[in-house]
Amino acid sequence: MENSTEVLKAVISGNAAQLNEILQSLNSTERVSVLAAQDYTDEALKREKIIGIPCKTTPLIVAVQSGNLDCVKLLLNYKADIEAQGEGFRYPEFVRLGDGYLESDLVCMGTGPPLLFAAANGHLDILSYLFEQGANVNASSSSDDMWNTPLIVALKTGYIDAFTFLIDKGADVNLPDYQGYTALHYAVKSENFDALSCLVHNGADVNLFTSMYKHTPLMLACQSHNMDAINFLLNKGANVNLQDRNGQSALHFASSDICYWLIQNLADVNMCDNHNCTPLMLASRNSDFKKVAMLIENGAKVDLQDVDGNTALHHAVNNPVLHYTREICLALLTAKASNLCNSQGWTPLLLASKNCIESVVQKFSKQPEVTKEQKANALELLGASVCLKSGTFAYYKDIHLAKGFNYFKRGMKERFADASHPLLKQQVEPAEAYQNRRECQTLEELVEIQFDGVAIIMESFAIRERIIGANNVELLKPIEHIAERFCRSAPGHFYRLSIPLYRYATKIAQGRIEECFESAVSCLWHLTDVLYECKQYSDRELLLELLELTVFLCENWPDYYGHYQSVWHIEYDDKKVSLFDSVEAVIHMITKNLQNGEEDETYWNVLVLLRKLLRHNPRCRNDNATLLHFGTYSTEEIITDIVPSADTVKLLLNAGFNVNAIDCDGDTPLHSAARLEPGDDLIHQVPEIMKALFYGGAHHDFVNNDGKTPMDVAETDEARMILSERRKLELKCINARAVKKFGIPYLGEVPKTLEKYISMH
């Protein structure tokens, strides 16, 4: 390695005489060794800042990259392999390359032959000499993820002289890199028109696909809005109707400014991608009014439907960004677009109503093909959607309620415009979540609720459910929103209104769990929180229902959430939602409900569910604590009249929870119980909890990560007294302590279960 290091130093310094002297002093075997690729890891090189990161390379590559032509010639005279692959030399500082490049990774370019690094660094004299000596002008990098040709490297680093030299010497202009990009693709992306022109004039295929995404140069030019490249490629025969991996053509990518030129070159305006989506649909979705108008003018069909049954009108009204939405809808309607249903039963008119696009609903409603019933439904759904944006529940204070109610009245008037043939609403069974309210059937019934904000909200829910269908996932967001509003408005009455809403939402989400998993977890979390606030512990049916939902969620948890620490905690609507907190709250409420320790049917049902839950190893994300840990101490989130609770501890132990489980600090539930400092009204819980733990098999001499036993962390006289009574050790514990005290080897000598047991003493 010493000879190799000296050779490397001479090459980097450009001292050809010293390099010659070193090589002459070596025998033929040593010379072959130092000229071959090897790992340079000498600490002296790093200290002298000659090399930044150890790499496997050859002296010839280092000489090429350093720009030392004399050293290159000398090394080739000594029979250095002109095609030997090696890594690019890593300098300790960033190196400037070409025009505006300042990236050290461009120096490396992965693994490749000397010619590639001459092109990468723009050393034209070395490039010319290597070519004269027989170097392969198309030799590429052998690295799987950096497979570049010298031509591509010269283009990417901005050395046009090296780029044109390689083309003059016969470089293959259609040779791709590892992604299937050719030099032409990179020329389009970099907007280097001179390189683009040079490549095409030297045989570059203007219709070559990239291997990964199957993009053509024309598609890349449309994506980057490179008008010069687009016109040039079109003039050179680029096929405008080729499709990429997703079935999209250049017209799908094109902006309105580019669209005209593609259409002039016979682009198919109705070409469908893999989802049957046309350029018109994409333009409508993206609020590109100019492109929509141009496509319609040039024969785009307005009623084509994608795989979900959506037309361009659906895409326009379902765009959350309303810029140009009205103008696009007007253009499509003028072109005779129909009010078709998609695969979910939504028409563009109903979608506009659901999304509160009032101006579009007004325009739609005037279309001759829209029936009176469709118009009435649209006005009522629009009113419901507007009302459910409500921030308060006082009719005379809330602008949303007032506006929404006016749409209800307009819809009702539409139904009774012909008094002899009124359009009556379909009767729907009232939902308990909506206070069992039936939807108003006449204008007189509507007038009766006009100053009752809560009644208007419930009317809105009933209208939405009638029009879009029960158990539709579209019902969830408004229900969650209003339930949360009820909770924020005032305690008592509004809290009690939110409970049936959240409960109803959990049932809807449970029925569509693959689509609504996060929503189900969120509703469960909010519902348990509301029950806590209201101290609603008496409804056993509801508590069992929530525990069943928790087990159901665990059994249907998506794979993408990973291991258990993620399983019990998710993020939903920018909130951290904890299933662990929910199940903890439910268990404490159930315990409160079963205060007298009765073992009735409910008790045994709870045990069955807890045993199912135990299989999923419920843990708290913050400290890896189990539910049994949480049964022995209180936190800020838990109401003090519920925990700490000996009944909760007994219930969990009966369900099979591990009494000696440890959290991230090595604490067992007994450690947690010993730390309890409850108020006078709950001080009696300390001995009850500790006795329950001892009865369940807790060890009072287990140590945590700090080497402390429960006695060491005890905070109250009551805890210390009970632990003192347990001073008498079991024979098994005495043996375990003796093993540790005297350093007797036990790892690998005793069963695994005993290894853990001994380590905890």
C-alpha positions in Angstrom: 0.0 0.0 0.0 2.9 2.3 0.6 4.0 2.2 -3.1 0.4 2.9 -4.2 0.2 5.9 -1.8 3.4 7.4 -3.1 2.2 6.9 -6.7 -1.1 8.6 -5.9 0.6 11.6 -4.3 2.9 12.0 -7.3 -0.1 11.8 -9.7 -2.2 14.3 -7.7 0.7 16.8 -7.5 1.4 16.4 -11.3 5.0 15.5 -10.7 5.7 13.2 -13.7 9.4 13.0 -12.9 8.8 11.7 -9.4 6.1 9.3 -10.7 8.6 8.0 -13.3 11.2 7.5 -10.6 8.8 5.5 -8.4 7.6 3.3 -11.2 11.1 2.6 -12.4 12.1 1.4 -8.9 9.4 -1.2 -8.9 9.6 -4.7 -10.4 7.0 -5.7 -13.0 4.7 -7.4 -10.5 4.7 -4.4 -8.1 4.1 -2.1 -11.0 1.0 -4.0 -12.2 -0.3 -4.0 -8.7 0.0 -0.2 -8.1 -1.5 0.6 -11.5 -4.6 -1.5 -10.9 -7.7 -0.4 -9.1 -7.5 -0.5 -5.3 -9.0 1.0 -2.2 -7.1 4.1 -1.0 -7.7 4.3 2.7 -4.3 5.7 3.9 -4.9 8.0 6.9 -1.9 10.1 5.8 -3.8 11.0 2.6 -6.8 12.2 4.5 -4.7 14.2 7.0 -2.9 16.0 4.1 -6.3 16.6 2.4 -5.1 14.8 -0.7 -8.2 12.6 -0.6 -11.5 13.3 1.0 -13.3 10.0 1.1 -11.7 6.6 0.6 -12.5 5.2 -2.8 -11.5 2.4 -5.2 -9.8 3.8 -8.2 -6.7 3.7 -10.4 -3.8 6.2 -10.7 -4.7 6.7 -14.3 -8.2 7.8 -13.4 -6.8 10.2 -10.7 -4.4 11.6 -13.3 -7.2 12.1 -15.8 -9.4 13.7 -13.3 -6.6 16.0 -12.0 -5.9 17.1 -15.5 -2.2 16.0 -15.5 -1.6 15.0 -19.2 2.1 14.2 -18.6 1.2 11.7 -15.8 -1.5 10.2 -18.1 1.1 9.7 -20.9 3.6 8.2 -18.5 1.1 5.8 -16.9 0.0 4.6 -20.3 3.6 4.1 -21.3 3.9 1.8 -18.3 0.9 -0.2 -19.6 -1.8 1.1 -17.4 -5.1 -0.3 -18.5 -6.9 2.4 -20.5 -10.3 0.8 -20.0 -9.9 -0.1 -16.3 -13.0 0.9 -14.3 -12.7 2.9 -11.1 -14.4 5.4 -8.9 -14.0 9.1 -9.5 -11.6 10.8 -7.1 -13.4 12.5 -4.2 -11.8 15.8 -3.3 -12.2 17.1 0.3 -13.8 20.4 -1.0 -16.4 21.1 -3.6 -15.0 21.5 -7.1 -16.4 23.9 -9.7 -17.1 22.2 -13.0 -18.3 23.8 -16.3 -20.6 26.8 -16.2 -22.4 27.2 -12.9 -21.9 23.6 -11.5 -20.7 23.3 -7.9 -21.3 19.7 -6.9 -18.7 17.2 -5.7 -20.7 14.3 -7.0 -20.2 15.4 -10.6 -16.5 14.7 -10.0 -17.2 11.1 -9.3 -19.9 10.1 -11.8 -20.0 6.7 -10.2 -17.6 4.1 -11.6 -16.2 4.3 -15.1 -13.2 4.2 -17.4 -10.7 7.1 -17.7 -12.4 8.5 -20.8 -15.6 9.1 -18.9 -13.7 11.2 -16.3 -11.9 13.2 -18.9 -15.3 14.1 -20.4 -16.7 14.8 -17.0 -13.9 17.3 -16.2 -13.7 18.9 -19.6 -10.0 17.9 -20.1 -10.0 18.1 -23.9 -6.3 17.5 -24.3 -6.5 14.3 -22.2 -9.7 13.3 -24.0 -8.0 13.6 -27.3 -4.9 11.7 -26.2 -6.9 8.8 -24.7 -8.9 8.5 -28.0 -5.6 8.4 -29.9 -4.4 5.6 -27.7 -7.5 3.5 -28.5 -9.9 4.4 -25.7 -13.5 3.3 -26.4 -15.5 6.5 -27.1 -18.7 4.7 -25.9 -17.3 3.1 -22.8 -19.8 3.6 -20.1 -19.9 3.5 -16.3 -20.3 0.0 -14.9 -22.1 1.3 -11.8 -25.7 0.0 -11.8 -27.2 3.4 -10.6 -24.8 5.7 -12.4 -24.6 4.1 -15.9 -23.5 7.1 -17.9 -21.7 7.4 -21.3 -18.9 10.0 -21.8 -21.2 11.9 -24.2 -24.0 12.2 -21.5 -21.5 13.2 -18.8 -19.9 15.9 -21.0 -23.4 17.3 -21.7 -24.5 17.2 -18.0 -21.4 18.9 -16.8 -21.6 21.6 -19.5 -18.4 20.9 -21.3 -19.6 21.5 -24.9 -16.1 21.3 -26.4 -15.7 17.8 -25.0 -19.3 17.0 -26.1 -18.7 18.0 -29.7 -15.3 16.2 -29.7 -17.0 13.0 -28.8 -19.6 13.3 -31.4 -17.0 14.1 -34.1 -15.2 10.9 -33.0 -18.2 8.7 -33.5 -19.9 8.6 -30.1 -23.3 6.8 -30.2 -25.8 9.6 -29.7 -28.6 7.1 -28.9 -26.8 5.2 -26.2 -28.9 5.5 -22.9 -28.0 5.8 -19.3 -29.4 3.5 -16.6 -32.8 5.3 -16.7 -33.0 5.0 -20.4 -32.3 8.7 -20.9 -30.2 9.5 -24.0 -28.1 12.7 -24.5 -31.1 14.1 -26.4 -33.4 13.7 -23.4 -30.8 15.6 -21.2 -30.4 18.3 -23.9 -34.1 18.9 -23.8 -34.2 19.0 -20.0 -31.3 21.4 -19.8 -32.7 23.6 -22.5 -29.4 23.4 -24.4 -30.6 24.1 -27.9 -27.1 23.9 -29.5 -26.6 20.4 -28.1 -30.1 19.4 -29.1 -29.5 20.5 -32.7 -26.1 18.9 -32.8 -27.5 15.6 -31.6 -30.4 15.4 -34.0 -28.1 16.4 -37.0 -25.9 13.5 -35.9 -28.6 10.8 -35.9 -30.3 11.1 -32.5 -33.7 9.5 -32.6 -36.3 12.1 -31.7 -38.9 9.4 -30.7 -36.8 7.3 -28.3 -38.5 6.4 -25.0 -36.8 6.5 -21.6 -36.9 3.0 -20.0 -38.4 3.9 -16.7 -41.3 6.3 -17.5 -41.3 5.9 -21.3 -41.0 9.6 -21.9 -40.0 10.9 -25.3 -37.9 14.1 -25.8 -41.1 15.9 -26.9 -42.9 15.0 -23.7 -40.0 16.3 -21.6 -40.0 19.5 -23.7 -43.7 19.9 -23.0 -43.2 19.3 -19.3 -40.5 22.0 -19.1 -42.4 24.4 -21.5 -39.3 24.5 -23.8 -40.9 26.0 -26.9 -37.7 26.1 -28.9 -37.2 22.4 -28.4 -40.8 21.6 -29.1 -40.8 23.4 -32.5 -37.5 21.9 -33.4 -38.5 18.4 -32.5 -41.8 18.7 -34.4 -40.0 19.9 -37.5 -37.7 16.9 -37.2 -40.5 14.4 -37.2 -41.3 13.9 -33.5 -44.5 11.7 -33.1 -47.0 13.7 -31.1 -49.2 10.7 -30.4 -46.7 8.4 -28.7 -47.8 7.4 -25.2 -45.8 7.1 -22.0 -46.0 4.4 -19.3 -49.3 5.9 -18.0 -50.7 6.2 -21.5 -50.4 10.0 -21.7 -49.3 11.7 -24.8 -47.5 15.0 -25.2 -50.9 16.8 -25.4 -51.7 15.6 -21.8 -48.5 17.4 -20.6 -48.8 20.5 -22.7 -49.9 23.9 -21.4 -52.3 26.1 -23.4 -49.4 27.9 -25.2 -48.0 24.6 -26.4 -51.3 22.9 -27.1 -51.8 24.8 -30.4 -48.6 23.6 -32.0 -49.3 20.0 -31.1 -52.8 20.1 -32.5 -51.4 21.7 -35.7 -49.1 18.6 -35.9 -52.1 16.2 -35.8 -52.1 15.5 -32.1 -55.2 13.4 -31.1 -57.3 15.6 -28.9 -59.3 12.7 -27.6 -56.4 10.3 -26.8 -57.1 8.4 -23.5 -54.5 7.5 -21.0 -54.5 4.2 -18.9 -57.4 5.7 -16.8 -59.3 6.8 -19.9 -58.5 10.4 -19.0 -58.3 12.8 -22.0 -56.3 16.0 -22.3 -59.7 17.9 -21.9 -60.3 16.2 -18.5 -56.8 17.0 -17.2 -57.2 20.6 -18.4 -60.6 20.9 -16.7 -59.1 19.4 -13.5 -56.2 21.9 -13.6 -58.3 24.9 -14.3 -56.5 25.6 -17.6 -59.3 27.6 -19.3 -57.3 28.5 -22.4 -56.4 24.8 -23.0 -60.0 23.7 -22.4 -61.3 26.3 -25.0 -58.7 25.3 -27.5 -59.4 21.6 -27.2 -63.1 22.1 -27.5 -62.6 24.3 -30.6 -60.5 21.5 -32.1 -63.0 18.7 -31.7 -62.4 17.4 -28.1 -65.4 15.3 -27.1 -66.9 16.7 -23.9 -68.9 13.6 -22.8 -66.1 11.0 -22.7 -65.8 9.3 -19.4 -62.8 8.0 -17.5 -62.6 4.7 -15.7 -64.5 6.2 -12.7 -67.2 7.5 -15.0 -66.1 11.1 -14.7 -66.5 13.5 -17.6 -64.6 16.8 -18.1 -67.5 18.5 -16.2 -66.9 16.2 -13.2 -63.2 17.1 -13.2 -64.0 20.8 -13.4 -66.4 20.9 -10.5 -64.4 18.5 -8.3 -61.4 20.8 -8.4 -60.8 22.3 -4.9 -59.1 25.3 -6.6 -62.1 27.3 -8.0 -60.0 29.6 -10.3 -61.6 29.5 -13.7 -64.0 26.7 -12.7 -67.1 28.7 -13.6 -65.7 29.7 -17.0 -64.6 26.1 -17.7 -68.0 24.8 -16.8 -69.7 27.4 -19.0 -67.5 26.5 -21.9 -68.3 22.8 -21.5 -72.0 23.4 -21.1 -71.9 25.6 -24.2 -70.3 22.7 -26.0 -73.4 20.5 -25.0 -71.7 18.6 -22.1 -74.3 16.3 -20.4 -75.1 16.0 -16.8 -74.0 12.3 -16.7 -73.6 10.1 -13.6 -70.2 8.8 -12.7 -69.6 5.3 -11.2 -70.5 6.6 -7.7 -73.8 8.1 -8.8 -72.7 11.7 -8.8 -73.7 14.1 -11.5 -71.6 17.3 -12.1 -74.6 19.2 -10.8 -74.7 17.3 -7.5 -70.9 17.5 -7.2 -71.0 21.3 -7.7 -73.7 21.4 -4.9 -71.7 19.2 -2.6 -68.6 21.4 -3.1 -70.6 24.6 -2.6 -69.8 26.1 -6.0 -72.9 28.3 -6.0 -72.3 30.1 -9.4 -71.9 26.8 -11.2 -75.1 25.3 -9.6 -77.0 28.4 -10.8 -75.7 27.9 -14.3 -76.3 24.1 -14.3 -79.9 24.6 -13.1 -80.8 26.6 -16.1 -79.8 23.9 -18.6 -82.9 22.6 -20.4 -82.1 18.9 -19.7 -82.1 19.4 -15.9 -85.4 18.3 -14.5 -87.3 20.1 -11.7 -86.5 17.3 -9.3 -82.8 17.4 -10.2 -82.8 21.2 -9.7 -84.6 20.9 -6.3 -82.2 18.3 -5.1 -79.2 20.4 -6.2 -80.5 23.4 -4.4 -81.2 21.4 -1.2 -77.8 19.7 -1.3 -76.2 23.1 -1.9 -78.0 24.5 1.1 -77.0 21.5 3.3 -73.4 21.8 2.2 -73.4 25.5 3.0 -75.1 25.0 6.4 -72.5 22.4 7.4 -69.8 25.0 7.2 -71.4 26.6 10.2 -69.3 28.0 13.0 -72.2 28.7 15.4 -75.6 27.2 15.8 -77.7 30.4 16.2 -79.6 31.1 12.9 -79.6 34.8 13.2 -75.8 35.0 13.9 -74.4 32.5 11.4 -74.2 33.6 7.7 -73.8 30.0 6.5 -77.0 28.9 8.2 -78.9 31.8 6.8 -77.7 31.3 3.3 -78.2 27.5 3.4 -81.7 27.9 4.7 -82.6 30.2 1.8 -81.5 27.4 -0.6 -83.8 25.0 1.3 -86.6 27.4 0.7 -85.8 27.8 -3.0 -85.6 24.0 -3.4 -89.0 23.6 -1.6 -90.6 26.3 -3.8 -89.3 24.4 -6.9 -91.0 21.2 -5.6 -94.3 23.0 -5.2 -94.1 25.2 -8.3 -96.9 23.1 -9.7 -99.3 22.8 -6.8 -101.4 20.1 -8.5 -98.3 17.9 -9.0 -95.9 18.6 -6.2 -92.5 16.8 -6.2 -92.5 15.1 -2.8 -89.3 14.0 -1.1 -88.6 10.4 -0.7 -89.3 9.3 2.9 -86.2 8.2 4.8 -86.2 6.5 8.1 -84.9 9.1 10.6 -81.5 8.5 12.1 -81.0 8.6 15.9 -77.8 10.5 15.3 -79.9 13.3 13.8 -82.2 13.5 16.8 -84.6 11.2 15.0 -85.7 14.3 13.0 -87.7 13.7 9.7 -86.8 15.9 6.8 -89.2 18.9 6.3 -91.8 18.1 3.6 -93.4 21.5 3.1 -92.5 25.1 3.2 -94.5 25.5 6.4 -92.5 22.9 8.1 -89.3 24.6 7.0 -90.5 28.0 8.4 -91.0 26.3 11.8 -87.2 25.6 12.2 -85.8 28.7 10.7 -84.6 30.1 14.0 -83.4 26.8 15.4 -79.8 26.4 14.4 -79.5 22.8 15.6 -82.7 21.8 13.7 -81.3 23.3 10.5 -78.1 21.3 11.0 -80.0 18.1 11.4 -82.1 19.0 8.4 -78.9 19.4 6.4 -77.7 15.9 7.5 -81.1 14.4 6.5 -81.0 16.0 3.1 -77.4 14.8 2.4 -78.3 11.3 3.4 -81.4 11.2 1.2 -79.6 12.5 -1.8 -76.2 10.8 -1.7 -77.3 7.7 0.2 -76.9 6.2 3.7 -73.4 4.9 4.7 -71.8 7.0 2.0 -68.2 8.0 3.0 -69.0 11.6 1.9 -71.2 11.8 5.0 -68.2 11.4 7.3 -66.4 14.7 7.1 -69.4 16.9 7.8 -70.5 14.7 10.7 -67.1 14.9 12.2 -66.9 18.6 11.6 -70.3 19.4 13.2 -69.7 17.0 16.1 -66.4 18.8 16.9 -68.3 22.1 16.7 -70.9 20.9 19.1 -68.1 20.0 21.6 -66.5 23.4 21.3 -69.7 25.3 21.6 -70.7 24.5 25.2 -70.8 21.6 27.6 -73.9 19.7 28.5 -76.5 19.8 25.7 -74.1 20.2 22.8 -71.8 17.5 24.2 -74.7 15.1 24.3 -75.5 16.0 20.7 -72.0 15.1 19.5 -72.0 11.6 21.0 -74.7 10.1 18.6 -73.0 11.8 15.7 -69.6 10.4 16.4 -71.2 7.0 17.1 -72.9 7.1 13.7 -69.7 8.1 12.0 -67.8 5.2 13.5 -70.5 2.8 12.1 -70.2 4.3 8.6 -66.4 4.2 8.7 -66.4 0.6 10.0 -68.5 -0.5 7.0 -66.0 1.1 4.6 -62.9 0.4 6.7 -60.4 0.2 3.8 -61.3 3.7 2.7 -62.1 5.2 6.1 -59.6 3.6 8.5 -58.1 6.9 9.7 -61.6 8.4 10.1 -62.7 5.5 12.2 -59.7 5.9 14.6 -60.3 9.6 14.8 -64.1 9.2 15.6 -63.3 6.6 18.2 -60.7 8.9 19.8 -63.1 11.9 19.8 -66.0 9.9 21.1 -64.1 8.5 24.1 -62.9 12.0 24.8 -66.5 13.3 24.8 -67.7 10.5 27.0 -65.0 11.4 29.5 -65.9 15.0 29.5 -69.6 14.2 30.0 -68.8 11.4 32.5 -71.1 9.1 30.5 -70.1 5.7 32.0 -73.6 4.1 32.3 -74.2 3.1 28.7 -72.7 -0.4 28.8 -73.9 -1.2 25.2 -71.9 1.9 23.9 -68.8 1.0 25.9 -68.8 -2.6 24.7 -69.4 -1.2 21.1 -66.3 1.0 21.5 -64.2 -1.9 22.8 -65.3 -4.1 19.9 -64.4 -1.3 17.5 -60.9 -1.0 19.0 -60.4 -4.8 18.4 -61.8 -4.5 14.9 -59.4 -1.6 14.1 -56.4 -3.6 15.4 -57.4 -6.6 13.3 -57.8 -4.5 10.2 -54.9 -2.1 10.6 -53.2 -1.4 7.3 -49.8 -2.8 6.7 -48.3 0.6 5.8 -48.4 1.7 9.4 -45.7 -0.8 10.3 -44.8 -2.0 13.8 -46.9 -1.7 17.0 -45.6 1.8 18.0 -47.0 3.1 14.8 -50.1 0.9 15.0 -51.4 2.6 18.1 -50.8 6.2 16.9 -51.6 7.9 13.6 -51.9 11.4 12.1 -55.3 12.5 10.7 -56.3 15.9 9.6 -53.0 17.4 11.0 -53.8 15.9 14.4 -52.1 13.1 16.3 -54.7 10.5 17.1 -54.0 7.7 19.6 -55.8 4.5 19.6 -54.0 3.6 22.8 -55.5 6.6 24.5 -59.0 5.5 23.3 -58.7 2.0 24.5 -57.3 3.2 27.8 -60.2 5.5 28.3 -62.8 2.8 27.3 -61.3 0.3 29.8 -61.4 2.8 32.6 -65.0 3.7 31.8 -66.0 0.1 31.8 -64.3 -0.4 35.1 -66.2 2.6 36.5 -69.4 1.0 35.2 -68.5 -2.3 36.9 -67.5 -0.6 40.2 -68.8 -3.3 42.5 -66.7 -6.0 40.9 -69.7 -7.8 39.6 -69.0 -10.6 37.1 -72.1 -10.5 34.9 -72.4 -11.1 31.2 -70.9 -7.7 30.4 -67.8 -8.5 32.5 -67.2 -11.8 30.6 -67.7 -10.1 27.2 -65.2 -7.4 28.2 -62.7 -10.1 29.2 -63.1 -11.9 25.8 -62.5 -8.6 24.0 -59.5 -7.7 26.1 -57.9 -11.1 25.4 -58.3 -10.4 21.7 -56.8 -7.0 22.2 -53.8 -8.4 24.1 -52.7 -10.3 21.0 -51.9 -6.9 19.4 -49.6 -5.9 22.2 -51.1 -2.4 23.0 -48.3 0.0 23.9 -48.0 3.8 24.5 -45.8 5.5 21.9 -44.2 7.9 24.4 -42.7 5.4 26.9 -43.7 1.9 25.6 -45.9 1.4 28.6 -48.7 -1.2 28.6 -52.3 -0.7 29.6 -51.5 -2.3 33.0 -48.9 0.5 33.6 -51.6 3.1 32.9 -54.0 1.4 35.3 -51.6 2.2 38.1 -51.1 5.9 37.7 -52.9 8.9 36.4 -51.9 11.4 33.7 -53.1 14.8 32.7 -55.4 13.3 30.1 -57.2 11.0 32.6 -60.0 12.2 34.9 -58.9 11.7 38.5 -62.2 10.2 39.6 -61.4 7.2 37.4 -57.7 6.4 37.9 -55.7 5.1 39.6 -58.0 2.1 39.9 -57.5 -1.3 41.5 -60.5 -2.6 39.6 -58.9 -1.7 36.3 -55.7 -3.5 37.4 -57.7 -6.6 38.4 -59.6 -6.6 35.1 -56.5 -6.4 33.0 -54.7 -9.1 35.0 -57.8 -11.4 34.6 -57.6 -10.7 30.9 -54.0 -12.0 30.9 -51.9 -8.8 30.7 -48.3 -9.4 31.9 -47.9 -8.2 35.5 -44.1 -7.8 35.0 -44.1 -6.1 31.6 -41.5 -3.3 31.3 -41.6 0.1 29.6 -38.7 1.9 28.0 -37.3 2.9 31.4 -37.4 -0.7 32.6 -40.3 0.0 35.0 -42.9 -2.7 35.8 -46.5 -1.8 36.7 -45.3 -2.2 40.4 -42.8 0.6 39.9 -45.6 2.8 38.6 -47.8 1.9 41.5 -45.1 2.6 44.0 -44.7 6.2 42.5 -48.4 7.0 43.1 -49.2 10.1 45.0 -53.0 10.4 44.9 -55.0 12.8 46.9 -56.6 11.9 50.2 -59.8 10.7 48.5 -57.8 8.1 46.5 -55.0 7.2 48.9 -56.8 3.9 49.6 -56.2 2.8 46.0 -52.4 2.5 46.6 -52.6 -0.7 48.8 -55.4 -2.1 46.7 -53.5 -1.7 43.5 -50.3 -3.1 44.9 -52.0 -6.1 46.5 -53.7 -6.8 43.1 -50.3 -6.7 41.4 -48.7 -9.0 44.0 -51.7 -11.4 43.7 -51.1 -11.4 39.9 -47.4 -12.4 40.4 -45.6 -9.0 40.5 -41.9 -9.2 41.8 -41.1 -6.5 44.3 -37.3 -6.8 43.7 -37.2 -6.3 39.9 -34.9 -3.4 39.0 -35.5 -0.8 36.3 -32.8 0.7 33.9 -31.5 2.8 36.8 -31.1 -0.3 39.0 -33.9 0.7 41.3 -36.6 -1.6 42.7 -40.2 -0.5 43.5 -39.1 0.2 47.1 -36.4 2.6 45.8 -38.9 4.7 43.9 -41.8 4.5 46.4 -43.3 7.9 47.1 -45.8 7.2 50.0 -45.7 5.6 53.4 -48.5 3.3 52.3 -46.4 2.0 49.4 -43.3 1.5 51.5 -45.3 -0.3 54.2 -46.7 -2.8 51.7 -43.3 -3.4 50.0 -41.7 -3.9 53.4 -44.1 -6.7 54.1 -42.8 -8.4 50.9 -39.1 -8.3 52.0 -39.2 -12.0 52.4 -37.8 -13.3 49.1 -38.8 -16.4 47.3 -36.0 -19.0 46.8 -36.1 -18.3 43.0 -35.4 -14.6 43.6 -32.6 -15.3 46.1 -30.9 -17.5 43.5 -31.3 -14.9 40.7 -29.7 -12.2 42.9 -26.9 -14.5 43.9 -26.1 -15.2 40.3 -25.8 -11.5 39.5 -24.1 -10.6 42.7 -21.3 -13.1 42.3 -21.0 -12.7 38.5 -21.8 -16.3 37.7 -22.1 -16.8 33.9 -25.7 -17.5 33.0 -26.2 -16.3 29.4 -26.5 -19.3 27.2 -26.3 -21.6 30.2 -30.0 -21.4 31.3 -33.3 -21.3 29.3 -34.1 -17.9 27.7 -37.0 -17.3 30.0 -34.7 -17.6 33.0 -32.1 -15.3 31.4 -34.6 -12.5 31.3 -35.8 -13.3 34.8 -32.3 -13.1 36.2 -31.5 -9.9 34.4 -34.5 -8.1 35.9 -33.2 -8.7 39.5 
